[in-house]
Amino acid sequence: MTLINRSPGLNRLWICCFYIAAFLFCGPDAFSQTRPTPSGAGAAPAISVATELVVLPVRVTDTKGNFVLGLSQQNFRVYQDGQLQDITMFQQRDTPVSVGLIVDHSRSMGSKLPEVAAAVSSFARTSNPHDEMFVVDFNDDVTVELMGGKAFTNDPQELAIAVSSVRARGRTALYDAVAEGLLHVQLGHCDRKALIIVSDGGDNASQQKFRQVLALAQQSQVLIYSIALIGDDDEVDPAVLRRFSKVTGGIAYFPDHTNSVTSISEQIARDLREQYTVGFAPGKTNDAHTFRKIEVKAVAPGRGKFLVQTRPGYFSAEEGSAPAQAARSSK
């Protein structure tokens, strides 16, 4: 197993090398959809999203919390700032996802890591067999693990080994790890992308600030799920994990005696497989970098009331550039 310590300088070098190789083997079309862009010193790395669609992951459940399947495009209504939009993209099939597993290896996580490794393996077995996954381990440092020299894998055993091979020690650089995950997941080949954070939410070692990484997450297309492992550590901050999930359309989970880390990881895998994807083309605006509120409704006569969870909106970009994807609401 190869480990890369992702300090800011090495991170940019590694990303550059990857894209040079992609250009040589795949040609310029390899960059037509997403591309990380260089960041200034001390600033959160930027992600440029080259798409003319606002793409919304949509989770529909009934009043008992069960997934609602079998809906069609005609069952959905999308509103931007209160105005009904024409849906130009709709998917309801199980499509592969690029997924990053962001795992806390700080000292406080020592007793929890065996269960986390088992949960990661279970998540991989429950996921679409064509998903591509990677692991970011973090304590004082942030490390992307290249399993067998590969940037991604779908092998449950490789993922479990990647999680369990690092000893729990030191402090917690959560924000740096999330920023690194947002960068690395852009190297994936799947249109849908997600991160799963397994941590207590505390941070005492990051170079990045919370607001910087939160903005980066909000402007990305990446869903962030959180599994908050709350213990007796005074530095835990579950509100941070809730916030990361809320602004991206994911869900924050809090394991207890009725829900283990493994059962929650399997639930996330099902969630990713059973989501709807709805897209629309926003009209041009002269108000750059303005937050556009989004509301999605789902109605099917005779099937009762539905609960819809999706991003609450996006930030409009300069004319000619792509709208940044943003955050989640529950209706």
TORKOL-4160 file (C-alpha; in steps of 0.2 Angstrom, whole numbers, padded with zeros to 4 digits, m for minus):
331
<pt num="1" X="0000" Y="0000" Z="0000"/>
<pt num="2" X="0007" Y="0017" Z="m0005"/>
<pt num="3" X="0003" Y="0032" Z="0006"/>
<pt num="4" X="0005" Y="0050" Z="0000"/>
<pt num="5" X="0007" Y="0064" Z="0014"/>
<pt num="6" X="m0003" Y="0078" Z="0006"/>
<pt num="7" X="0005" Y="0094" Z="0012"/>
<pt num="8" X="m0001" Y="0109" Z="0001"/>
<pt num="9" X="0015" Y="0109" Z="m0010"/>
<pt num="10" X="0015" Y="0090" Z="m0012"/>
<pt num="11" X="m0004" Y="0091" Z="m0015"/>
<pt num="12" X="m0002" Y="0103" Z="m0030"/>
<pt num="13" X="0012" Y="0093" Z="m0037"/>
<pt num="14" X="0003" Y="0077" Z="m0036"/>
<pt num="15" X="m0013" Y="0084" Z="m0044"/>
<pt num="16" X="m0002" Y="0092" Z="m0058"/>
<pt num="17" X="0006" Y="0076" Z="m0062"/>
<pt num="18" X="m0011" Y="0067" Z="m0062"/>
<pt num="19" X="m0018" Y="0079" Z="m0075"/>
<pt num="20" X="m0002" Y="0079" Z="m0086"/>
<pt num="21" X="m0004" Y="0060" Z="m0087"/>
<pt num="22" X="m0023" Y="0061" Z="m0090"/>
<pt num="23" X="m0020" Y="0074" Z="m0104"/>
<pt num="24" X="m0006" Y="0062" Z="m0112"/>
<pt num="25" X="m0017" Y="0047" Z="m0112"/>
<pt num="26" X="m0035" Y="0054" Z="m0113"/>
<pt num="27" X="m0033" Y="0070" Z="m0122"/>
<pt num="28" X="m0040" Y="0087" Z="m0118"/>
<pt num="29" X="m0058" Y="0079" Z="m0117"/>
<pt num="30" X="m0053" Y="0072" Z="m0100"/>
<pt num="31" X="m0055" Y="0090" Z="m0093"/>
<pt num="32" X="m0072" Y="0094" Z="m0101"/>
<pt num="33" X="m0082" Y="0092" Z="m0085"/>
<pt num="34" X="m0073" Y="0095" Z="m0069"/>
<pt num="35" X="m0056" Y="0101" Z="m0064"/>
<pt num="36" X="m0047" Y="0107" Z="m0048"/>
<pt num="37" X="m0039" Y="0124" Z="m0050"/>
<pt num="38" X="m0024" Y="0130" Z="m0041"/>
<pt num="39" X="m0026" Y="0139" Z="m0024"/>
<pt num="40" X="m0017" Y="0154" Z="m0017"/>
<pt num="41" X="m0006" Y="0152" Z="m0002"/>
<pt num="42" X="m0017" Y="0148" Z="0014"/>
<pt num="43" X="m0033" Y="0149" Z="0004"/>
<pt num="44" X="m0045" Y="0135" Z="0002"/>
<pt num="45" X="m0042" Y="0126" Z="m0015"/>
<pt num="46" X="m0055" Y="0130" Z="m0028"/>
<pt num="47" X="m0065" Y="0118" Z="m0039"/>
<pt num="48" X="m0071" Y="0123" Z="m0056"/>
<pt num="49" X="m0087" Y="0115" Z="m0061"/>
<pt num="50" X="m0089" Y="0115" Z="m0080"/>
<pt num="51" X="m0108" Y="0112" Z="m0083"/>
<pt num="52" X="m0123" Y="0122" Z="m0089"/>
<pt num="53" X="m0135" Y="0112" Z="m0077"/>
<pt num="54" X="m0139" Y="0114" Z="m0059"/>
<pt num="55" X="m0139" Y="0096" Z="m0054"/>
<pt num="56" X="m0149" Y="0091" Z="m0039"/>
<pt num="57" X="m0148" Y="0074" Z="m0030"/>
<pt num="58" X="m0165" Y="0071" Z="m0023"/>
<pt num="59" X="m0170" Y="0059" Z="m0009"/>
<pt num="60" X="m0189" Y="0055" Z="m0008"/>
<pt num="61" X="m0196" Y="0046" Z="0007"/>
<pt num="62" X="m0213" Y="0043" Z="0014"/>
<pt num="63" X="m0219" Y="0048" Z="0031"/>
<pt num="64" X="m0212" Y="0032" Z="0039"/>
<pt num="65" X="m0195" Y="0036" Z="0032"/>
<pt num="66" X="m0195" Y="0023" Z="0018"/>
<pt num="67" X="m0188" Y="0027" Z="0001"/>
<pt num="68" X="m0201" Y="0031" Z="m0013"/>
<pt num="69" X="m0196" Y="0023" Z="m0029"/>
<pt num="70" X="m0204" Y="0022" Z="m0046"/>
<pt num="71" X="m0207" Y="0041" Z="m0048"/>
<pt num="72" X="m0205" Y="0049" Z="m0065"/>
<pt num="73" X="m0200" Y="0066" Z="m0071"/>
<pt num="74" X="m0218" Y="0071" Z="m0071"/>
<pt num="75" X="m0220" Y="0069" Z="m0052"/>
<pt num="76" X="m0207" Y="0082" Z="m0049"/>
<pt num="77" X="m0208" Y="0101" Z="m0048"/>
<pt num="78" X="m0192" Y="0112" Z="m0046"/>
<pt num="79" X="m0193" Y="0130" Z="m0041"/>
<pt num="80" X="m0179" Y="0143" Z="m0041"/>
<pt num="81" X="m0182" Y="0158" Z="m0031"/>
<pt num="82" X="m0201" Y="0153" Z="m0032"/>
<pt num="83" X="m0201" Y="0152" Z="m0051"/>
<pt num="84" X="m0205" Y="0135" Z="m0058"/>
<pt num="85" X="m0191" Y="0128" Z="m0069"/>
<pt num="86" X="m0191" Y="0116" Z="m0084"/>
<pt num="87" X="m0183" Y="0100" Z="m0079"/>
<pt num="88" X="m0170" Y="0096" Z="m0093"/>
<pt num="89" X="m0162" Y="0081" Z="m0085"/>
<pt num="90" X="m0169" Y="0066" Z="m0075"/>
<pt num="91" X="m0162" Y="0050" Z="m0069"/>
<pt num="92" X="m0169" Y="0036" Z="m0057"/>
<pt num="93" X="m0157" Y="0022" Z="m0061"/>
<pt num="94" X="m0143" Y="0016" Z="m0050"/>
<pt num="95" X="m0128" Y="0024" Z="m0057"/>
<pt num="96" X="m0110" Y="0023" Z="m0051"/>
<pt num="97" X="m0103" Y="0035" Z="m0039"/>
<pt num="98" X="m0085" Y="0041" Z="m0035"/>
<pt num="99" X="m0084" Y="0041" Z="m0016"/>
<pt num="100" X="m0071" Y="0047" Z="m0003"/>
<pt num="101" X="m0071" Y="0040" Z="0014"/>
<pt num="102" X="m0063" Y="0053" Z="0026"/>
<pt num="103" X="m0058" Y="0044" Z="0042"/>
<pt num="104" X="m0052" Y="0052" Z="0058"/>
<pt num="105" X="m0037" Y="0043" Z="0065"/>
<pt num="106" X="m0034" Y="0055" Z="0079"/>
<pt num="107" X="m0030" Y="0049" Z="0097"/>
<pt num="108" X="m0048" Y="0049" Z="0102"/>
<pt num="109" X="m0053" Y="0037" Z="0088"/>
<pt num="110" X="m0041" Y="0023" Z="0094"/>
<pt num="111" X="m0055" Y="0011" Z="0101"/>
<pt num="112" X="m0067" Y="0015" Z="0087"/>
<pt num="113" X="m0056" Y="0011" Z="0072"/>
<pt num="114" X="m0059" Y="m0008" Z="0071"/>
<pt num="115" X="m0078" Y="m0005" Z="0069"/>
<pt num="116" X="m0075" Y="0009" Z="0057"/>
<pt num="117" X="m0064" Y="m0003" Z="0046"/>
<pt num="118" X="m0078" Y="m0016" Z="0046"/>
<pt num="119" X="m0091" Y="m0003" Z="0042"/>
<pt num="120" X="m0081" Y="0003" Z="0027"/>
<pt num="121" X="m0079" Y="m0014" Z="0020"/>
<pt num="122" X="m0098" Y="m0017" Z="0023"/>
<pt num="123" X="m0102" Y="0000" Z="0014"/>
<pt num="124" X="m0091" Y="m0006" Z="m0001"/>
<pt num="125" X="m0100" Y="m0023" Z="m0002"/>
<pt num="126" X="m0117" Y="m0014" Z="m0002"/>
<pt num="127" X="m0113" Y="m0001" Z="m0015"/>
<pt num="128" X="m0115" Y="m0002" Z="m0034"/>
<pt num="129" X="m0101" Y="m0014" Z="m0039"/>
<pt num="130" X="m0095" Y="0000" Z="m0052"/>
<pt num="131" X="m0092" Y="0013" Z="m0038"/>
<pt num="132" X="m0075" Y="0020" Z="m0036"/>
<pt num="133" X="m0069" Y="0024" Z="m0019"/>
<pt num="134" X="m0054" Y="0030" Z="m0010"/>
<pt num="135" X="m0048" Y="0033" Z="0008"/>
<pt num="136" X="m0042" Y="0049" Z="0016"/>
<pt num="137" X="m0034" Y="0046" Z="0034"/>
<pt num="138" X="m0031" Y="0061" Z="0045"/>
<pt num="139" X="m0024" Y="0065" Z="0062"/>
<pt num="140" X="m0011" Y="0079" Z="0063"/>
<pt num="141" X="m0008" Y="0075" Z="0045"/>
<pt num="142" X="m0019" Y="0072" Z="0030"/>
<pt num="143" X="m0015" Y="0056" Z="0020"/>
<pt num="144" X="m0023" Y="0049" Z="0004"/>
<pt num="145" X="m0020" Y="0031" Z="0003"/>
<pt num="146" X="m0016" Y="0024" Z="m0014"/>
<pt num="147" X="m0021" Y="0006" Z="m0013"/>
<pt num="148" X="m0009" Y="m0005" Z="m0023"/>
<pt num="149" X="m0004" Y="0011" Z="m0032"/>
<pt num="150" X="m0022" Y="0015" Z="m0037"/>
<pt num="151" X="m0031" Y="0032" Z="m0034"/>
<pt num="152" X="m0048" Y="0022" Z="m0033"/>
<pt num="153" X="m0054" Y="0005" Z="m0029"/>
<pt num="154" X="m0070" Y="m0005" Z="m0026"/>
<pt num="155" X="m0062" Y="m0019" Z="m0017"/>
<pt num="156" X="m0070" Y="m0020" Z="0001"/>
<pt num="157" X="m0054" Y="m0028" Z="0008"/>
<pt num="158" X="m0042" Y="m0015" Z="0001"/>
<pt num="159" X="m0053" Y="m0001" Z="0009"/>
<pt num="160" X="m0054" Y="m0010" Z="0026"/>
<pt num="161" X="m0035" Y="m0012" Z="0026"/>
<pt num="162" X="m0033" Y="0006" Z="0021"/>
<pt num="163" X="m0043" Y="0012" Z="0036"/>
<pt num="164" X="m0035" Y="0000" Z="0049"/>
<pt num="165" X="m0017" Y="0001" Z="0043"/>
<pt num="166" X="m0015" Y="0019" Z="0051"/>
<pt num="167" X="m0012" Y="0020" Z="0070"/>
<pt num="168" X="m0023" Y="0032" Z="0080"/>
<pt num="169" X="m0013" Y="0046" Z="0086"/>
<pt num="170" X="m0011" Y="0065" Z="0088"/>
<pt num="171" X="m0023" Y="0079" Z="0084"/>
<pt num="172" X="m0037" Y="0081" Z="0072"/>
<pt num="173" X="m0035" Y="0090" Z="0055"/>
<pt num="174" X="m0053" Y="0088" Z="0049"/>
<pt num="175" X="m0055" Y="0103" Z="0039"/>
<pt num="176" X="m0039" Y="0100" Z="0029"/>
<pt num="177" X="m0045" Y="0082" Z="0026"/>
<pt num="178" X="m0062" Y="0087" Z="0019"/>
<pt num="179" X="m0053" Y="0100" Z="0008"/>
<pt num="180" X="m0042" Y="0086" Z="0002"/>
<pt num="181" X="m0057" Y="0074" Z="m0001"/>
<pt num="182" X="m0066" Y="0087" Z="m0011"/>
<pt num="183" X="m0050" Y="0089" Z="m0022"/>
<pt num="184" X="m0047" Y="0070" Z="m0024"/>
<pt num="185" X="m0065" Y="0065" Z="m0028"/>
<pt num="186" X="m0064" Y="0076" Z="m0044"/>
<pt num="187" X="m0052" Y="0064" Z="m0051"/>
<pt num="188" X="m0065" Y="0051" Z="m0052"/>
<pt num="189" X="m0074" Y="0046" Z="m0068"/>
<pt num="190" X="m0092" Y="0045" Z="m0061"/>
<pt num="191" X="m0104" Y="0059" Z="m0064"/>
<pt num="192" X="m0110" Y="0058" Z="m0046"/>
<pt num="193" X="m0098" Y="0061" Z="m0032"/>
<pt num="194" X="m0099" Y="0060" Z="m0013"/>
<pt num="195" X="m0089" Y="0060" Z="0003"/>
<pt num="196" X="m0092" Y="0051" Z="0019"/>
<pt num="197" X="m0084" Y="0058" Z="0035"/>
<pt num="198" X="m0081" Y="0047" Z="0050"/>
<pt num="199" X="m0076" Y="0058" Z="0064"/>
<pt num="200" X="m0081" Y="0066" Z="0081"/>
<pt num="201" X="m0081" Y="0083" Z="0072"/>
<pt num="202" X="m0067" Y="0091" Z="0082"/>
<pt num="203" X="m0053" Y="0100" Z="0074"/>
<pt num="204" X="m0037" Y="0107" Z="0082"/>
<pt num="205" X="m0024" Y="0105" Z="0068"/>
<pt num="206" X="m0030" Y="0111" Z="0051"/>
<pt num="207" X="m0022" Y="0125" Z="0041"/>
<pt num="208" X="m0039" Y="0128" Z="0033"/>
<pt num="209" X="m0053" Y="0137" Z="0042"/>
<pt num="210" X="m0070" Y="0130" Z="0043"/>
<pt num="211" X="m0078" Y="0144" Z="0033"/>
<pt num="212" X="m0066" Y="0141" Z="0019"/>
<pt num="213" X="m0069" Y="0123" Z="0018"/>
<pt num="214" X="m0088" Y="0125" Z="0020"/>
<pt num="215" X="m0088" Y="0137" Z="0006"/>
<pt num="216" X="m0078" Y="0125" Z="m0005"/>
<pt num="217" X="m0090" Y="0111" Z="m0001"/>
<pt num="218" X="m0105" Y="0122" Z="m0004"/>
<pt num="219" X="m0099" Y="0126" Z="m0022"/>
<pt num="220" X="m0095" Y="0108" Z="m0026"/>
<pt num="221" X="m0106" Y="0095" Z="m0033"/>
<pt num="222" X="m0101" Y="0083" Z="m0020"/>
<pt num="223" X="m0113" Y="0076" Z="m0007"/>
<pt num="224" X="m0106" Y="0074" Z="0010"/>
<pt num="225" X="m0113" Y="0062" Z="0023"/>
<pt num="226" X="m0107" Y="0062" Z="0041"/>
<pt num="227" X="m0106" Y="0048" Z="0054"/>
<pt num="228" X="m0103" Y="0057" Z="0070"/>
<pt num="229" X="m0094" Y="0046" Z="0083"/>
<pt num="230" X="m0097" Y="0056" Z="0099"/>
<pt num="231" X="m0087" Y="0051" Z="0115"/>
<pt num="232" X="m0081" Y="0060" Z="0130"/>
<pt num="233" X="m0068" Y="0071" Z="0121"/>
<pt num="234" X="m0071" Y="0090" Z="0125"/>
<pt num="235" X="m0066" Y="0095" Z="0108"/>
<pt num="236" X="m0080" Y="0086" Z="0099"/>
<pt num="237" X="m0091" Y="0097" Z="0088"/>
<pt num="238" X="m0105" Y="0087" Z="0080"/>
<pt num="239" X="m0112" Y="0104" Z="0073"/>
<pt num="240" X="m0098" Y="0105" Z="0061"/>
<pt num="241" X="m0103" Y="0088" Z="0053"/>
<pt num="242" X="m0121" Y="0093" Z="0053"/>
<pt num="243" X="m0116" Y="0109" Z="0043"/>
<pt num="244" X="m0105" Y="0100" Z="0030"/>
<pt num="245" X="m0119" Y="0088" Z="0027"/>
<pt num="246" X="m0133" Y="0101" Z="0026"/>
<pt num="247" X="m0125" Y="0112" Z="0014"/>
<pt num="248" X="m0121" Y="0098" Z="0001"/>
<pt num="249" X="m0137" Y="0088" Z="0002"/>
<pt num="250" X="m0131" Y="0074" Z="0013"/>
<pt num="251" X="m0136" Y="0068" Z="0030"/>
<pt num="252" X="m0127" Y="0068" Z="0046"/>
<pt num="253" X="m0129" Y="0052" Z="0057"/>
<pt num="254" X="m0126" Y="0049" Z="0075"/>
<pt num="255" X="m0124" Y="0030" Z="0079"/>
<pt num="256" X="m0132" Y="0024" Z="0095"/>
<pt num="257" X="m0136" Y="0007" Z="0103"/>
<pt num="258" X="m0150" Y="0004" Z="0089"/>
<pt num="259" X="m0139" Y="0010" Z="0074"/>
<pt num="260" X="m0121" Y="0004" Z="0073"/>
<pt num="261" X="m0108" Y="0012" Z="0062"/>
<pt num="262" X="m0110" Y="m0003" Z="0050"/>
<pt num="263" X="m0129" Y="m0002" Z="0048"/>
<pt num="264" X="m0127" Y="0017" Z="0045"/>
<pt num="265" X="m0114" Y="0014" Z="0032"/>
<pt num="266" X="m0125" Y="0002" Z="0023"/>
<pt num="267" X="m0140" Y="0014" Z="0024"/>
<pt num="268" X="m0129" Y="0028" Z="0015"/>
<pt num="269" X="m0125" Y="0015" Z="0002"/>
<pt num="270" X="m0143" Y="0012" Z="m0001"/>
<pt num="271" X="m0147" Y="0031" Z="m0001"/>
<pt num="272" X="m0134" Y="0033" Z="m0015"/>
<pt num="273" X="m0141" Y="0019" Z="m0025"/>
<pt num="274" X="m0159" Y="0025" Z="m0024"/>
<pt num="275" X="m0158" Y="0044" Z="m0026"/>
<pt num="276" X="m0166" Y="0053" Z="m0040"/>
<pt num="277" X="m0156" Y="0065" Z="m0050"/>
<pt num="278" X="m0165" Y="0081" Z="m0057"/>
<pt num="279" X="m0157" Y="0095" Z="m0067"/>
<pt num="280" X="m0162" Y="0111" Z="m0075"/>
<pt num="281" X="m0154" Y="0125" Z="m0084"/>
<pt num="282" X="m0155" Y="0141" Z="m0075"/>
<pt num="283" X="m0158" Y="0158" Z="m0084"/>
<pt num="284" X="m0144" Y="0170" Z="m0086"/>
<pt num="285" X="m0142" Y="0183" Z="m0073"/>
<pt num="286" X="m0132" Y="0199" Z="m0070"/>
<pt num="287" X="m0131" Y="0196" Z="m0051"/>
<pt num="288" X="m0115" Y="0186" Z="m0050"/>
<pt num="289" X="m0112" Y="0175" Z="m0034"/>
<pt num="290" X="m0129" Y="0177" Z="m0028"/>
<pt num="291" X="m0137" Y="0163" Z="m0019"/>
<pt num="292" X="m0152" Y="0155" Z="m0028"/>
<pt num="293" X="m0165" Y="0146" Z="m0017"/>
<pt num="294" X="m0170" Y="0129" Z="m0024"/>
<pt num="295" X="m0186" Y="0120" Z="m0019"/>
<pt num="296" X="m0190" Y="0102" Z="m0025"/>
<pt num="297" X="m0208" Y="0095" Z="m0023"/>
<pt num="298" X="m0213" Y="0077" Z="m0027"/>
<pt num="299" X="m0232" Y="0073" Z="m0029"/>
<pt num="300" X="m0240" Y="0056" Z="m0034"/>
<pt num="301" X="m0259" Y="0056" Z="m0032"/>
<pt num="302" X="m0265" Y="0041" Z="m0021"/>
<pt num="303" X="m0247" Y="0038" Z="m0014"/>
<pt num="304" X="m0248" Y="0050" Z="0001"/>
<pt num="305" X="m0237" Y="0064" Z="0007"/>
<pt num="306" X="m0218" Y="0063" Z="0002"/>
<pt num="307" X="m0203" Y="0071" Z="0011"/>
<pt num="308" X="m0190" Y="0078" Z="m0001"/>
<pt num="309" X="m0172" Y="0081" Z="0003"/>
<pt num="310" X="m0161" Y="0090" Z="m0009"/>
<pt num="311" X="m0149" Y="0105" Z="m0010"/>
<pt num="312" X="m0157" Y="0122" Z="m0004"/>
<pt num="313" X="m0149" Y="0131" Z="m0018"/>
<pt num="314" X="m0133" Y="0136" Z="m0027"/>
<pt num="315" X="m0122" Y="0152" Z="m0030"/>
<pt num="316" X="m0124" Y="0160" Z="m0047"/>
<pt num="317" X="m0108" Y="0163" Z="m0056"/>
<pt num="318" X="m0101" Y="0175" Z="m0069"/>
<pt num="319" X="m0110" Y="0175" Z="m0086"/>
<pt num="320" X="m0102" Y="0161" Z="m0096"/>
<pt num="321" X="m0096" Y="0151" Z="m0081"/>
<pt num="322" X="m0105" Y="0137" Z="m0072"/>
<pt num="323" X="m0117" Y="0139" Z="m0058"/>
<pt num="324" X="m0109" Y="0132" Z="m0042"/>
<pt num="325" X="m0119" Y="0118" Z="m0035"/>
<pt num="326" X="m0124" Y="0120" Z="m0017"/>
<pt num="327" X="m0134" Y="0113" Z="m0001"/>
<pt num="328" X="m0149" Y="0104" Z="0006"/>
<pt num="329" X="m0166" Y="0106" Z="0012"/>
<pt num="330" X="m0180" Y="0096" Z="0019"/>
<pt num="331" X="m0197" Y="0099" Z="0014"/>
